[in-house]
């Protein structure tokens, strides 16, 4: 049977393709490439289908010689084998989709090994396709020649996998997208085989492979809109072909522009060569490098201030009166409270949360060496917060100066960042909440209200005391000043009297008679003041008086 050249070529190609499929799967497991794994499963699916069809063909050829079984039974066996193979292929496609759904984009290892292995596979597939086509032409086997063209189609799939691996060197990760496309191709192959097998089984005819793509193409070509669209595409293609040199020149020029990058103000540049990032910050300016995707310069904002939420998060059963107020937990929902609390230095529980602002001092170093910098800084701030709380008493945290506590926490975080060589600078930290546990907040509020009432009463008493003292002191000062003024007035009058008496004494000593006359005159004035006066002139007779009133 294997004297037939077609069978020998088919057997050789099947064994080689089986080895290539296994090699690709092993290479995928070593490197972690999902696209390479899907390509390997796709190749093994084709091999499996080819094996089934090969053995069915051998069974049919053998029966044609021996005539042991009826053609109907042969068709039944052939259709059943195809349906079984289709189900196996569909299971393989579902398994790939399931893995893609559960797996995040992987980090491909041994990338150069994957590229070299895929290139070798492509070379072998190319020679296998050529072998099938040559043997098919020599033996007039349309099936074998068509299988050669199918191998060339598989070559395109492997080329796409190779391009995705090369793109990974430049930071273009298409591995998962390409794996989805290949898995869809596997599913399409399974559906085509399943429909073809069921059609052959129902009609009891010889198996004929159905191409859903060709079937859909024929159906769509009967639609006028599709036909018009096809004519438009052909006309557009003709125009583009005439302008091929202009378009090619524009593409080359656009590609050459990718070798120039500009770092604007407010940014620093990070050079990436074959997916390897440098740690040097490129300052503002223009730079020339290898074209994309071999090299590029990523822009990173310089002096970017980031925020990290530090501390614990209240549970869903907590209640707040307003934003910024303490949350509380009612007695009805206390058993459902799963809020985390921190232990203070005096073995009490306290809830603490805050906001940290920090600046990245070296953006390139942060992106290269610390890709999870935000998470790492948040964890550092949390550990520093726990350390601070464990060193403070309950009252120091609840009633202490928050700015002083924030400054201490800043020093803890800065020291930890310096020890861990984090490229950050602490800008500020502010506490959003420092409060007792939610279930005891209402009781603590009553205690604070009682303390506040006590403080208010004491303050009122002190205010009244200081007011009375101030009033008494002001009254005393007023009395003292009045006494001082009264004494000063008496002293001034006494001094004036002394001066006056001294002046009178001096006058008396100089002219005693005149002073006596003055005293007599003043005495007369005081005595006769307000009384009628009779003035008598000695030259007149006493009976001849003239009487004048004192007012005259």
Buried (B, 14 or more C-beta within 10 A) or exposed (E): EEEEEBBEBBBBBBEBBBEBBBBBBBBBEBBBBBBBBBBBBBBBBBBBBBBBBBEBBEBBEEBEEEEEBEBEEBBBBBBBBBBBBBBBBBEBBBEBBEBBEEEEEBEBEBBEEBBBBBBEBBEBBBEBBEBBBBBBEEBEBEBBBBBBEBBBEBBEBBBBBBBBBBBBBBBBBBBBEBBBEBBBBBBBBBBBBBBBBBBBBEEEEEBEBBEEEEEEEEEEEEEEEEEEEEEEEEEEEEEEEEEEEEEEEEEEEEEEEBBEBEBEEEBBBBBBBBBEBBBBBBEEEEBEBBEBBBBBBBBBEBEEEBEBEBBBEBBEBBBEEEEEEBBBBEEEBEEEBEBEBBEBBEEBBBBBBBBBEBBBBBBBBBBBBBEEBBEBBBBBBBEBBBEBBEEBBBEBBBEEEEEEBBEBBBEBBBEBBEEEEBBBEBEEBEBEBBBBBBBBBBEBEEEEEEEEEEEEEEEEEEEEEEEEEEEEEEEEEEEEEEEEEEEEEEEEEEEEEEEEEEEEEEEBEEEEEEBEEBEEEEEEEEEEEEEEEEEEEEEEEEEEEEEEEEEE
